[in-house]
Amino acid sequence: MNDRPTGIEIGLTNYGDKDFSLYLRRSFAKSMGYSNAMLAKPVVGIAYTPSGFNNCHRHFPELLEAVKRGVLAAGALPIDFPTISLGEGFLNPTSLKFRNLMSMDTEEMVRAQPMDAVVLMGGCDKTVPAQLMGAVSAGRPAVMLIGGPMMTGRHHGERLGACTDCRRFWAQYRAGKVDEKQINQIEGNLATTAGTCAVMGTASTMACIAEALGMILPGTAAIPAVHADRLRAAEATGALAVKLIGSKLTPDVIINQKSVENALRVLLAIGGSTNAIIHLTAIAGRAGVPVSLQRLNELSDTTPVLVNLKPVGNGYMEDFYAAGGMGVLLRELKDLLHLDAMIVTGETLGERLESDAVDWIDRSVIAERKSPLEPQGGLVALFGNLAPRGAILKRSAADSTLFEKEGRAVVFTSLADLAARVDDPDLDIQPDDFMVLQNAGPHSDSAMPESGYLPIPKKLATKGLKDMVRISDARMSGTAFGTIVLHVTPDSASGGPLGLVRNGDRIRLSVKERSITLLVDEAELKKRAAVTDLTPEQPARGYANLYAREILGADQGCDFNFLVPR
């Protein structure tokens, strides 16, 4: 038998007789109608993630056929296989809790099944990082295919796109400016096609990061889900997977210190989602590459925001694609990037940018470096006695008048407490106060949901207040906006100082100094720590038990301890 098996000969099931194992496998394959000629070809596996609980992926059957077309035309046999699919709005308590489970599913199925290379089909927020994490750990030739963003809808002549607009209108509804009839009409026009959120939310951010890392076909991050170019990209991705067969350019090679830093530059320039810090940290961590929040701040100081998309700007992903997309953005950042980083096509990033010319650019969407939307990057890390291992603020989507501020803490001890009291007319809160949410981090029962976008209390919202400082160990959607300090680490449930904040404490925020400080002396904090225990009860069984035992903090990407390479 061949010393280097290919196709269905890879990883034979062990019956103690290799020839019998192959004989049995071939007989089972023939039951599916494959000919001898097809079974002699190398195999491209396709990690396929449609689900009735994932609206973002409802066009995947058509995409799959295009991928298969590309694989077959290039001379290999495409075989799709299912993995877990994570639909952002359909999972309880939050999709992040199941990202690592999907990464394990992806890794093990890529490694266990006979394939020479794999196409990873993903799109919705956590599917892309989960698949990349799994692919890095599996170490097999792989290329990603992004599902693409939705096209926008319309309401009374205004373009709408999930989900920045959904948050904007919901805030108006809470403030009494939009009535029940209007909010129901808007609900039906926010998400009108297949695909991921139409703005620069987490899904779009991760698509751009996947391209910056070199893991997808150049120029394909922003193609709308329902655009014919998305099908052509799928076909080309299938063909590229065939070219990767036998290659040593595996994800664990492509994703390295240089490509990760390129991805951080892109994240900052697009004003991308805060979630991307967690995901990129986890992806890089699988390759043994640390992501330093101190280094993030250094890069942020020298990386301007160039992309005019909601929630930072005004446009949508379809505009970004029509404006020139990632190719244009990468050229604007060219002198800041590691151009010798390898990408999945086998080129360096520099070679790709030299060969991929764009003949027209919409500068209302992608700004020139000399005229940026913001002179510094969209994200900044904060440190201090409230966040010893860091916290994140999306300053490009925040109110800069709140960046240097001291306020009184109004504390909510849990999501249940928040829900019960935030709209209480007797709530003791003023516009200059700091809202603080505890026990919503990765070690809590709620598993770090996107609840950091604390609603403005109704008593303030009805008076016209649109933003105030909000602090938590939770996450927020990349589609959200506001002066919101997130990912406070260590989190409350693991004993972090956020859990020691009490109503009336003073907190100082300084974006200039990159600090978030609880103005309570150390002796008092020690007293509080001695009588405070926010540690959640350990789940008795199943995945919840595994999650509780193995989850790492936000600064380590919320990966599982046993999945990180030693």
C-alpha positions in Angstrom: 0.0 0.0 0.0 1.0 3.6 -0.6 3.4 5.0 2.2 1.5 8.3 1.9 -2.2 7.5 1.5 -4.5 10.0 -0.1 -8.3 10.3 -0.6 -10.4 7.6 1.1 -7.2 5.7 2.1 -6.4 8.3 4.7 -6.8 7.3 8.4 -8.3 3.8 7.9 -10.6 2.5 10.6 -8.5 0.0 12.6 -9.7 -3.5 12.4 -6.2 -5.0 12.7 -6.0 -5.5 8.9 -5.4 -2.4 6.7 -6.3 -4.2 3.4 -9.6 -5.2 4.9 -10.2 -1.7 6.3 -9.8 -0.2 2.8 -11.9 -3.0 1.2 -14.7 -2.3 3.7 -14.5 1.5 3.3 -14.6 1.3 -0.5 -17.6 -1.0 -0.3 -19.5 1.4 1.9 -18.5 4.3 -0.3 -19.8 2.4 -3.3 -23.2 2.1 -1.6 -23.4 5.9 -2.1 -23.0 5.5 -5.9 -19.3 6.5 -6.3 -17.4 4.9 -9.2 -13.9 3.5 -8.9 -12.6 6.5 -10.8 -14.0 8.9 -8.3 -12.8 6.8 -5.3 -9.3 7.0 -6.7 -9.2 10.8 -6.5 -7.9 12.8 -3.6 -10.6 14.0 -1.3 -11.5 17.6 -0.3 -13.7 17.6 2.8 -16.2 20.4 3.2 -17.2 21.3 6.8 -20.8 22.2 6.2 -22.8 24.2 8.7 -26.4 24.9 7.7 -29.1 24.8 10.4 -32.7 25.6 10.8 -31.5 27.6 13.8 -29.0 29.7 11.8 -30.6 32.2 9.4 -27.2 33.5 8.3 -26.5 30.1 6.7 -29.7 29.5 4.8 -28.0 29.9 1.4 -25.4 27.3 2.2 -27.0 24.5 0.1 -26.4 26.6 -3.1 -22.9 27.6 -1.9 -22.1 24.0 -1.3 -22.9 23.1 -4.9 -20.5 25.8 -6.1 -17.7 24.5 -3.8 -18.2 21.0 -5.1 -18.2 22.3 -8.7 -14.8 23.9 -8.1 -13.4 20.8 -6.4 -14.5 18.5 -9.2 -13.3 20.7 -12.0 -9.9 20.8 -10.3 -9.7 17.0 -10.2 -10.6 15.9 -6.7 -13.6 14.4 -5.0 -15.7 16.7 -2.7 -17.3 15.2 0.3 -19.3 17.4 2.7 -19.8 16.6 6.3 -21.8 18.3 9.0 -20.6 20.0 12.2 -22.3 22.0 14.9 -23.7 25.3 13.6 -24.1 28.3 15.9 -26.9 30.7 15.1 -26.2 33.9 17.0 -29.8 34.8 18.1 -30.9 31.2 18.7 -28.6 29.9 21.5 -29.0 30.1 25.3 -27.3 31.5 27.3 -25.1 32.7 24.5 -23.3 31.4 21.4 -19.9 32.0 22.9 -20.4 29.1 25.3 -20.6 26.7 22.4 -17.8 28.2 20.2 -15.2 25.9 21.8 -17.5 22.9 21.4 -17.8 23.7 17.6 -14.1 24.1 17.4 -13.6 20.6 18.9 -16.2 19.1 16.5 -14.4 20.7 13.6 -10.9 19.7 14.7 -11.8 16.1 15.4 -13.9 15.6 12.3 -11.2 17.1 10.0 -8.6 14.9 11.7 -10.7 11.7 11.9 -12.2 11.5 8.4 -10.3 10.8 5.2 -9.6 14.1 3.5 -6.5 15.6 1.9 -7.7 19.2 2.4 -10.8 20.9 3.8 -13.0 23.8 3.0 -14.5 25.5 6.1 -17.9 27.0 5.4 -18.9 29.5 8.0 -20.3 33.0 8.5 -22.4 33.6 11.6 -20.4 35.2 14.5 -18.9 32.3 16.3 -18.7 29.8 13.4 -15.7 31.5 11.8 -13.5 31.6 14.9 -14.6 28.1 15.9 -13.7 26.7 12.5 -10.4 28.5 12.4 -9.5 27.4 15.9 -10.3 23.8 15.0 -8.4 24.0 11.7 -5.3 25.3 13.4 -5.3 22.5 15.9 -6.0 19.9 13.2 -3.0 21.0 11.1 -4.5 19.8 7.8 -4.5 22.0 4.6 -7.5 24.2 4.9 -9.2 27.2 3.3 -12.2 29.1 4.7 -15.3 30.2 2.7 -17.2 33.0 4.3 -21.0 33.0 3.8 -21.1 36.8 3.3 -23.3 39.6 4.7 -27.0 40.4 4.1 -28.2 43.0 1.7 -30.0 45.9 3.4 -33.8 46.2 3.7 -36.0 49.4 3.5 -38.4 51.1 5.8 -40.1 54.4 4.8 -37.3 55.1 2.4 -34.5 54.4 4.8 -32.0 51.6 4.4 -31.9 49.2 7.3 -29.5 46.5 8.2 -29.2 44.1 11.2 -28.3 44.8 13.8 -27.1 48.3 14.5 -30.4 49.7 13.2 -32.3 47.2 15.3 -30.6 48.6 18.4 -31.1 52.2 17.3 -34.8 51.7 16.8 -35.2 49.6 19.9 -33.7 52.5 21.9 -36.2 54.8 20.3 -39.0 52.4 21.2 -37.8 52.3 24.8 -37.7 56.1 24.9 -41.3 56.3 23.6 -40.3 57.8 20.2 -41.4 54.8 18.2 -44.7 53.1 18.7 -45.8 49.4 18.7 -46.9 49.5 15.1 -43.7 51.0 13.9 -41.4 48.7 15.8 -43.3 45.7 14.3 -42.9 47.1 10.8 -39.2 47.7 11.4 -38.8 44.2 12.8 -39.8 42.8 9.4 -37.4 44.9 7.4 -34.1 44.6 9.4 -33.0 41.2 8.1 -34.5 40.4 4.6 -31.9 38.1 2.9 -29.6 35.3 3.8 -26.3 36.2 5.3 -24.7 37.7 8.3 -25.5 41.2 9.8 -25.2 43.9 7.1 -22.9 46.1 9.3 -19.4 45.8 10.6 -20.6 43.6 13.5 -18.7 40.5 14.7 -19.4 38.3 11.7 -18.2 40.9 9.2 -15.3 41.8 11.4 -14.3 38.1 11.6 -14.6 37.8 7.8 -12.2 40.7 7.4 -9.9 39.2 10.0 -9.9 35.8 8.2 -8.8 37.6 5.0 -6.1 39.6 6.9 -4.8 36.3 8.4 -4.6 34.9 4.9 -7.1 32.1 5.4 -9.7 32.9 2.7 -9.5 33.7 -1.0 -8.3 37.3 -1.4 -11.1 39.8 -2.0 -13.9 37.6 -0.7 -14.5 38.8 2.8 -17.2 41.4 1.9 -19.1 39.8 -1.0 -22.8 39.9 -0.1 -24.3 36.5 0.6 -26.8 36.7 -2.2 -24.4 38.2 -4.8 -23.4 36.0 -7.8 -19.8 36.8 -6.9 -20.3 34.8 -3.7 -21.0 31.7 -5.8 -18.0 32.3 -8.0 -15.9 32.7 -4.8 -17.2 29.4 -3.6 -16.2 27.7 -6.8 -12.8 29.2 -6.7 -12.4 28.2 -3.1 -13.1 24.6 -4.0 -10.5 24.8 -6.7 -8.0 26.3 -4.3 -8.5 23.5 -1.8 -7.4 21.1 -4.4 -4.2 23.0 -5.0 -3.6 22.8 -1.2 -3.4 19.0 -1.3 0.0 18.0 -0.1 0.9 21.5 0.9 2.8 22.3 4.1 1.0 25.7 4.2 -1.4 24.6 6.8 -3.4 27.0 9.1 -0.9 26.5 12.0 1.7 27.8 9.6 -0.3 30.7 8.0 -1.4 31.9 11.4 1.7 33.3 13.1 2.9 36.4 14.9 3.1 38.4 11.6 -0.3 37.5 10.3 -1.9 38.0 13.7 -0.5 41.5 13.9 -1.8 42.2 10.4 -5.2 41.1 11.6 -5.0 43.4 14.6 -4.2 46.3 12.3 -7.2 45.5 10.1 -9.4 45.2 13.2 -8.4 48.6 14.3 -8.8 50.2 10.9 -12.3 48.9 10.3 -13.5 49.9 13.7 -14.4 46.3 14.2 -16.2 44.3 16.9 -14.8 44.0 20.4 -15.6 40.3 20.2 -12.8 40.0 17.6 -10.2 40.5 20.4 -11.5 37.4 22.2 -11.8 35.3 19.0 -8.4 36.4 17.5 -6.7 35.7 20.8 -8.2 32.2 20.8 -7.3 31.5 17.2 -3.8 32.8 17.7 -3.5 30.9 20.9 -4.1 27.6 19.1 -1.0 28.4 17.1 1.0 29.3 20.2 0.9 33.1 19.4 0.0 35.3 22.4 -2.1 38.5 21.8 -1.0 41.3 24.1 -3.5 44.0 25.0 -0.5 46.3 25.6 0.6 45.7 22.0 -3.0 46.3 20.9 -2.7 49.8 22.4 0.6 50.4 20.6 -1.0 49.4 17.3 -4.1 51.4 18.0 -2.1 54.6 18.5 -0.7 54.3 14.9 -3.6 52.7 13.0 -6.4 55.1 11.8 -10.0 54.1 11.3 -10.6 54.1 7.6 -13.9 52.3 7.0 -17.2 54.3 7.1 -19.6 51.5 8.2 -22.1 51.2 11.0 -21.9 51.2 13.9 -18.8 53.5 13.6 -19.9 55.2 10.4 -22.9 55.2 8.0 -22.5 52.5 5.4 -23.1 48.8 5.1 -21.1 45.8 4.0 -22.5 45.9 0.5 -21.1 49.4 0.3 -17.7 48.2 1.5 -17.6 45.5 -1.2 -18.7 47.9 -3.9 -16.1 50.4 -2.7 -13.2 48.0 -3.2 -13.3 45.9 -0.1 -10.3 44.5 1.7 -7.9 44.9 -1.2 -8.3 48.7 -1.0 -8.1 48.7 2.8 -4.9 46.6 2.9 -3.2 48.9 0.4 -4.0 51.9 2.6 -2.3 50.1 5.5 0.5 48.6 3.4 3.4 50.3 5.1 2.0 49.1 8.5 1.7 45.5 7.5 4.0 42.5 7.5 4.0 42.0 3.7 6.1 38.8 3.9 3.3 37.0 5.7 2.1 34.0 3.7 -1.5 33.6 2.6 -3.5 30.5 1.7 -2.9 31.0 -2.1 0.8 30.4 -1.6 1.7 34.1 -2.1 3.0 36.6 0.3 0.6 39.4 1.3 2.9 41.8 -0.6 2.7 39.7 -3.7 -1.1 39.6 -3.5 -1.4 43.3 -3.2 0.9 43.9 -6.1 -1.1 41.6 -8.4 -4.6 42.5 -7.3 -5.2 46.0 -8.6 -8.4 47.9 -8.1 -9.5 50.4 -10.8 -12.0 52.4 -8.7 -12.4 53.2 -5.0 -15.3 54.8 -3.2 -13.6 57.2 -0.8 -16.8 57.9 1.0 -16.6 54.3 2.3 -12.9 53.6 2.5 -10.9 56.7 3.4 -7.4 57.6 2.5 -4.8 57.5 5.2 -4.3 61.2 4.9 -8.0 61.8 5.6 -9.1 59.1 8.1 -12.4 58.9 9.9 -10.5 58.7 13.1 -6.8 59.2 13.6 -6.4 56.3 15.9 -7.7 52.7 16.0 -11.3 51.8 16.9 -10.4 49.7 20.0 -8.4 50.5 23.1 -7.4 48.3 26.1 -7.8 49.7 29.6 -6.0 48.6 32.8 -6.1 49.5 36.4 -7.2 48.1 39.8 -10.7 47.4 38.4 -9.3 45.4 35.4 -5.8 44.1 36.3 -5.6 41.9 33.2 -7.4 44.4 31.0 -10.7 45.6 29.6 -11.8 46.7 26.1 -13.5 49.9 25.0 -14.6 50.5 21.4 -13.8 54.2 21.3 -14.8 54.6 17.6 -18.4 53.8 18.6 -18.4 55.8 21.8 -19.0 59.4 23.0 -15.6 61.0 23.3 -17.0 63.6 25.8 -17.2 60.7 28.3 -13.6 59.5 27.8 -12.1 61.4 30.8 -14.7 61.1 33.5 -15.3 60.1 37.1 -18.7 58.8 38.2 -20.7 57.1 40.9 -21.2 53.4 40.5 -24.8 52.1 40.1 -24.3 48.3 40.5 -26.4 45.4 39.1 -25.2 42.2 40.6 -26.4 39.9 37.8 -28.4 39.9 34.6 -31.5 39.1 36.5 -30.9 42.0 38.8 -30.4 44.3 35.8 -33.7 43.1 34.1 -35.6 43.5 37.4 -34.5 47.1 38.2 -33.1 48.9 35.2 -36.5 50.4 34.3 -37.7 50.9 37.9 -38.8 54.6 38.1 -37.4 54.6 41.6 -33.9 53.5 40.5 -31.3 55.9 42.0 -29.4 56.9 38.9 -28.3 60.0 37.1 -26.8 60.6 33.6 -23.3 61.1 35.1 -23.3 57.8 37.0 -21.5 54.7 35.8 -23.7 51.6 35.3 -21.8 48.5 36.5 -22.9 44.9 35.7 -21.3 42.1 37.7 -21.3 38.3 37.2 -21.7 38.2 33.4 -18.2 37.1 32.5 -17.0 33.8 31.1 -16.9 32.1 34.5 -20.4 33.1 35.4 -23.6 31.0 34.9 -24.4 33.2 31.9 -21.1 32.5 30.1 -20.3 36.0 29.0 -23.3 37.0 26.9 -23.6 40.1 24.7 -25.2 41.9 27.6 -22.5 44.6 28.1 -24.7 46.9 26.0 -26.7 47.8 29.1 -29.9 49.5 28.2 -30.2 53.2 29.3 -32.7 53.2 32.2 -36.1 54.2 30.9 -36.3 57.1 33.2 -33.2 58.6 31.5 -33.9 57.4 28.0 -37.3 59.1 27.9 -35.5 62.4 28.8 -33.3 62.0 25.7 -30.2 60.5 27.2 -28.4 58.4 24.5 -25.2 57.3 26.2 -23.6 56.9 29.5 -20.6 55.0 30.8 -21.3 51.3 31.3 -18.9 48.7 32.7 -19.1 44.9 32.8 -17.3 41.6 32.4 -19.7 40.8 29.6 -19.4 41.2 25.9 -21.5 43.3 23.5 -22.5 42.7 19.9 -20.2 44.2 17.3 -23.2 46.0 15.9 -23.7 47.9 19.2 -22.4 51.4 20.2 -21.8 53.5 23.2 -19.2 54.3 25.9 -19.1 50.7 27.1 -16.2 49.1 29.0 -16.2 45.4 28.4 -14.4 42.1 29.1 -13.2 43.3 32.5 -10.7 40.7 33.6 -10.5 38.8 35.9 -14.3 38.6 35.8 -16.5 38.7 38.9 -17.2 35.0 39.1 -13.5 34.2 39.2 -12.9 36.6 42.1 -12.0 39.7 40.1 -12.3 43.2 41.7 -15.3 44.0 39.5 -17.3 41.8 41.9 -16.2 44.0 44.8 -17.8 47.3 43.5 -20.6 48.6 45.6 -23.3 51.3 44.9 -21.9 54.7 45.5 -18.2 53.8 44.8 -16.4 56.2 42.6 -14.8 55.0 39.4 -12.4 56.9 37.1 -12.3 56.3 33.4 -9.4 57.7 31.4 -9.1 56.7 27.8 -6.0 59.0 27.4 -4.3 57.1 30.3 -5.7 53.7 29.2 -7.1 53.3 32.7 -10.1 52.2 34.6 -9.8 52.7 38.4 -12.0 51.9 41.3 -11.4 54.7 43.8 -11.7 52.5 46.9 -8.6 51.9 49.2 -7.0 48.4 49.2 -7.9 47.7 52.9 -11.6 48.2 52.2 -11.4 45.9 49.1 -9.8 43.2 51.2 -12.6 43.4 53.7 -15.2 43.1 50.9 -13.3 40.2 49.3 -13.4 38.3 52.6 -17.2 38.3 52.6 -17.9 38.2 48.9 -18.3 35.0 46.9 -19.8 35.2 43.4 -18.5 31.8 42.4 -21.3 30.0 40.5 -22.4 26.5 41.5 -20.6 23.8 39.5 -22.9 22.2 36.9 -23.4 18.5 37.7 -22.8 17.0 34.3 -22.3 17.3 30.5 -20.8 20.1 28.5 -21.8 22.7 31.1 -19.6 20.9 33.6 -16.7 20.7 31.1 -17.1 24.4 30.3 -17.1 25.5 33.9 -14.0 23.4 34.7 -11.9 24.5 31.6 -12.9 28.0 30.5 -10.1 30.6 30.5 -10.5 34.3 30.9 -11.1 36.9 28.2 -7.4 37.8 28.0 -6.8 34.2 26.9 -9.6 34.2 24.4 -12.1 32.2 26.5 -10.7 29.0 25.1 -10.6 25.8 27.1 -7.5 25.2 29.1 -7.0 21.7 27.7 -7.2 22.9 24.1 -4.4 25.3 24.3 -1.1 23.9 23.1 1.5 23.2 25.8 
